[in-house]
Amino acid sequence: MKISVTRTGGFAGVTDEVGSVDTAQLDDDARQKLEQAVRRMKFFELPARLPGEPVGADLFAYRVTVRDGPREHSVTFTGEEGAAATLRELLVAVAGSKS
């Protein structure tokens, strides 16, 4: 499973790659934890953009993309509540791996 995160927006309106990780390259514990998080949040069933998020020109928007075999799905979020809080778990894990 491959997971990547990009960030856009902010005051300057830039796009940055937060990071990416291939779980096949992780140790067994880290791989299982990350893949279970994707399954637990039913990532492939989430909408492309989470509803009910804050709006603002200077907010950062994060796009999480997961590729698992033939399946690929991306979800964009700006909020810190609800499903966005769960997606932040992936963001932190990917940012911490910096591959």
C-alpha positions as a Python dict, from the first residue, in 0.01 Angstrom:
ca = {
    (1, 'M'): (0, 0, 0),
    (2, 'K'): (131, 343, -93),
    (3, 'I'): (16, 656, 87),
    (4, 'S'): (103, 1013, -10),
    (5, 'V'): (3, 1350, 130),
    (6, 'T'): (19, 1693, -32),
    (7, 'R'): (-65, 2029, 124),
    (8, 'T'): (-195, 2332, -65),
    (9, 'G'): (-303, 2679, 34),
    (10, 'G'): (-190, 2889, 322),
    (11, 'F'): (-109, 3256, 289),
    (12, 'A'): (123, 3201, -10),
    (13, 'G'): (-101, 2945, -181),
    (14, 'V'): (181, 2696, -235),
    (15, 'T'): (165, 2320, -291),
    (16, 'D'): (402, 2100, -92),
    (17, 'E'): (451, 1726, -75),
    (18, 'V'): (421, 1641, 292),
    (19, 'G'): (554, 1292, 228),
    (20, 'S'): (485, 947, 98),
    (21, 'V'): (530, 597, 228),
    (22, 'D'): (519, 249, 80),
    (23, 'T'): (407, 20, 359),
    (24, 'A'): (601, -267, 200),
    (25, 'Q'): (916, -80, 304),
    (26, 'L'): (813, -55, 672),
    (27, 'D'): (877, -301, 954),
    (28, 'D'): (588, -537, 1026),
    (29, 'D'): (447, -342, 1322),
    (30, 'A'): (448, -6, 1143),
    (31, 'R'): (305, -162, 827),
    (32, 'Q'): (21, -331, 1013),
    (33, 'K'): (-62, -18, 1213),
    (34, 'L'): (-82, 204, 904),
    (35, 'E'): (-274, -45, 687),
    (36, 'Q'): (-519, -113, 972),
    (37, 'A'): (-575, 261, 1010),
    (38, 'V'): (-669, 285, 641),
    (39, 'R'): (-911, -7, 676),
    (40, 'R'): (-1055, 114, 1008),
    (41, 'M'): (-1147, 455, 863),
    (42, 'K'): (-1289, 288, 549),
    (43, 'F'): (-1070, 522, 345),
    (44, 'F'): (-1185, 393, 5),
    (45, 'E'): (-1547, 472, 99),
    (46, 'L'): (-1481, 834, 200),
    (47, 'P'): (-1592, 1115, -35),
    (48, 'A'): (-1326, 1294, -240),
    (49, 'R'): (-1378, 1604, -24),
    (50, 'L'): (-1497, 1584, 333),
    (51, 'P'): (-1820, 1780, 391),
    (52, 'G'): (-1868, 2050, 653),
    (53, 'E'): (-1512, 2177, 658),
    (54, 'P'): (-1403, 2529, 749),
    (55, 'V'): (-1363, 2771, 461),
    (56, 'G'): (-1086, 3027, 434),
    (57, 'A'): (-842, 3149, 173),
    (58, 'D'): (-540, 3107, 398),
    (59, 'L'): (-622, 2759, 533),
    (60, 'F'): (-416, 2458, 434),
    (61, 'A'): (-593, 2180, 248),
    (62, 'Y'): (-446, 1832, 268),
    (63, 'R'): (-490, 1564, 5),
    (64, 'V'): (-431, 1205, 113),
    (65, 'T'): (-396, 949, -166),
    (66, 'V'): (-390, 575, -99),
    (67, 'R'): (-299, 320, -364),
    (68, 'D'): (-362, -43, -272),
    (69, 'G'): (-311, -277, -565),
    (70, 'P'): (-551, -168, -840),
    (71, 'R'): (-745, 67, -611),
    (72, 'E'): (-654, 434, -575),
    (73, 'H'): (-849, 700, -390),
    (74, 'S'): (-781, 1057, -278),
    (75, 'V'): (-951, 1256, -3),
    (76, 'T'): (-907, 1630, 57),
    (77, 'F'): (-973, 1795, 392),
    (78, 'T'): (-908, 2116, 583),
    (79, 'G'): (-1085, 2055, 914),
    (80, 'E'): (-962, 1901, 1237),
    (81, 'E'): (-1287, 1738, 1350),
    (82, 'G'): (-1463, 1411, 1267),
    (83, 'A'): (-1322, 1217, 972),
    (84, 'A'): (-1056, 1482, 920),
    (85, 'A'): (-915, 1403, 1265),
    (86, 'T'): (-886, 1037, 1162),
    (87, 'L'): (-717, 1133, 834),
    (88, 'R'): (-465, 1336, 1032),
    (89, 'E'): (-339, 1003, 1169),
    (90, 'L'): (-227, 915, 816),
    (91, 'L'): (-84, 1263, 764),
    (92, 'V'): (131, 1235, 1078),
    (93, 'A'): (247, 882, 989),
    (94, 'V'): (346, 984, 636),
    (95, 'A'): (513, 1307, 746),
    (96, 'G'): (712, 1111, 1004),
    (97, 'S'): (841, 864, 744),
    (98, 'K'): (953, 1126, 486),
    (99, 'S'): (1039, 883, 205),
}
